[in-house]
Amino acid sequence: MINIISKKVRNMVDYVSQLPHEQQPAIRELHETIIQNLPSGFEVQMQHGMISYVVPHDIYPEGYHCNPNEALPFISLAVRKNYVALYHMGLYVNEPLLNWFVNEYRKRSITKLDMGKSCLRFKKVELIPNKLIGELCQKITPAEWIKLYENGIKNK
């Protein structure tokens, strides 16, 4: 996958400023949707050249098992060469949530769902289902994510 953004960006504003002008409003709107709907306790950081919504170390001191110096990632947002990628780790480990999302997407979107294990790919920024993404963001609290993470990913 090609990330069109420099990994040296320090914050969301820097990230968006490097995007093609026509993509900036859609990414700002998606970011706002996410932060307005995430339960209290998540924090916005830059991780791996992406806008990430994480469980910070003050809530989960162990951090991410791949690199304990990093906060525990939950959702990440990136613009790739041909699409916007939204990585939602809860979809990867929570089958009922995945089933809910797939069913709701079919009902609410005119586009076919383009999805990997945790990656939602949106090729047309004007068709990103922000309301549905907002609802998805509300479904897992930081405490629930930590439990899912420890049971489903960390201990494998």
C-alpha positions as CSV (number, residue, x, y, z in Angstrom):
1,M,0.0,0.0,0.0
2,I,1.2,3.5,-0.8
3,N,0.8,6.1,1.8
4,I,0.9,9.5,0.1
5,I,1.8,11.3,3.3
6,S,5.2,11.8,4.8
7,K,5.7,9.8,8.0
8,K,7.2,12.9,9.6
9,V,3.9,14.7,10.1
10,R,3.3,15.6,13.7
11,N,-0.4,16.1,13.9
12,M,-3.7,15.8,12.1
13,V,-3.5,19.4,10.7
14,D,-0.1,18.6,9.1
15,Y,-1.4,15.4,7.7
16,V,-4.5,17.0,6.0
17,S,-2.4,19.9,4.7
18,Q,-0.4,17.4,2.6
19,L,-3.4,15.9,0.9
20,P,-4.7,16.8,-2.5
21,H,-7.0,19.8,-2.0
22,E,-10.1,18.0,-3.2
23,Q,-9.7,15.3,-0.5
24,Q,-9.1,17.6,2.5
25,P,-12.8,18.4,3.4
26,A,-13.8,14.8,3.3
27,I,-10.9,13.7,5.6
28,R,-11.6,16.6,8.0
29,E,-15.3,15.5,8.1
30,L,-14.4,11.9,8.7
31,H,-11.9,12.9,11.5
32,E,-14.6,15.0,13.1
33,T,-17.1,12.2,12.9
34,I,-14.7,9.9,14.6
35,I,-13.7,12.2,17.4
36,Q,-17.3,13.3,18.1
37,N,-18.4,9.7,18.4
38,L,-15.6,7.9,20.1
39,P,-16.3,7.1,23.8
40,S,-14.3,9.1,26.4
41,G,-10.8,7.9,27.0
42,F,-9.5,7.5,23.4
43,E,-6.9,10.0,22.2
44,V,-5.8,11.3,18.8
45,Q,-2.1,10.7,18.0
46,M,0.0,10.2,14.9
47,Q,1.2,6.6,14.5
48,H,2.9,5.0,11.5
49,G,2.2,8.1,9.4
50,M,-1.6,7.8,10.0
51,I,-4.1,9.7,12.2
52,S,-4.7,7.2,15.0
53,Y,-7.3,7.0,17.7
54,V,-5.6,5.2,20.6
55,V,-5.9,4.1,24.2
56,P,-3.2,6.2,25.8
57,H,-0.6,4.9,28.2
58,D,-2.2,6.6,31.2
59,I,-5.2,4.2,30.7
60,Y,-3.3,1.2,29.3
61,P,0.4,1.5,30.4
62,E,1.4,-1.8,28.7
63,G,0.9,-0.1,25.3
64,Y,0.9,-1.9,22.0
65,H,2.4,-5.4,22.1
66,C,4.4,-4.9,18.9
67,N,6.0,-1.8,20.5
68,P,5.1,-1.1,24.1
69,N,6.3,2.5,23.7
70,E,3.3,3.2,21.5
71,A,-0.2,3.7,22.8
72,L,-2.7,0.9,22.0
73,P,-4.1,1.6,18.5
74,F,-7.9,1.3,17.9
75,I,-8.8,3.2,14.8
76,S,-6.4,4.7,12.2
77,L,-7.2,6.9,9.2
78,A,-4.9,7.1,6.2
79,V,-5.1,8.4,2.6
80,R,-3.6,6.0,0.2
81,K,-2.9,6.5,-3.5
82,N,-6.4,5.4,-4.7
83,Y,-8.5,5.3,-1.6
84,V,-9.1,6.4,2.0
85,A,-8.4,3.7,4.5
86,L,-10.1,3.4,7.9
87,Y,-8.6,0.7,10.1
88,H,-10.9,-0.4,12.9
89,M,-9.3,-3.0,15.0
90,G,-12.6,-3.8,16.7
91,L,-13.9,-5.3,13.5
92,Y,-10.9,-7.6,13.4
93,V,-11.7,-9.2,16.8
94,N,-15.4,-8.7,17.4
95,E,-17.4,-10.9,15.1
96,P,-20.9,-9.6,16.2
97,L,-19.6,-6.0,15.6
98,L,-18.3,-7.0,12.2
99,N,-21.6,-8.7,11.3
100,W,-23.6,-5.6,12.4
101,F,-21.4,-3.3,10.4
102,V,-21.5,-5.4,7.2
103,N,-25.3,-5.6,7.4
104,E,-25.7,-1.9,8.1
105,Y,-23.3,-1.0,5.3
106,R,-25.4,-2.9,2.8
107,K,-28.6,-1.1,3.9
108,R,-27.1,2.4,4.0
109,S,-24.5,2.6,1.2
110,I,-24.9,2.6,-2.5
111,T,-21.3,1.3,-3.0
112,K,-20.1,-2.3,-2.5
113,L,-18.2,-2.8,0.8
114,D,-14.4,-2.9,0.1
115,M,-12.9,-4.4,3.2
116,G,-10.0,-6.4,4.5
117,K,-9.7,-7.8,8.0
118,S,-9.8,-4.4,9.7
119,C,-9.4,-2.1,6.8
120,L,-12.4,-0.3,5.2
121,R,-11.4,1.2,1.8
122,F,-13.4,4.1,0.3
123,K,-12.5,5.0,-3.2
124,K,-14.9,7.9,-3.5
125,V,-14.5,10.3,-0.6
126,E,-17.9,11.8,-1.3
127,L,-19.6,8.5,-0.6
128,I,-17.9,7.8,2.8
129,P,-20.8,6.8,5.1
130,N,-19.9,9.2,8.0
131,K,-23.1,8.6,10.0
132,L,-22.5,4.8,9.9
133,I,-18.8,5.3,10.8
134,G,-19.9,7.5,13.7
135,E,-22.2,4.7,15.0
136,L,-19.4,2.2,14.6
137,C,-17.1,4.4,16.7
138,Q,-19.6,4.5,19.6
139,K,-19.8,0.7,19.9
140,I,-16.6,0.0,21.9
141,T,-15.2,1.8,25.0
142,P,-11.5,1.9,25.8
143,A,-12.1,-0.7,28.6
144,E,-13.9,-3.0,26.2
145,W,-11.2,-2.5,23.5
146,I,-8.5,-3.4,26.1
147,K,-10.4,-6.6,27.0
148,L,-10.9,-7.5,23.3
149,Y,-7.3,-6.8,22.5
150,E,-5.9,-8.9,25.3
151,N,-8.2,-11.8,24.6
152,G,-8.1,-11.7,20.8
153,I,-4.7,-10.2,19.7
154,K,-2.1,-9.8,22.4
155,N,-2.2,-13.3,23.7
156,K,-2.0,-15.1,20.3
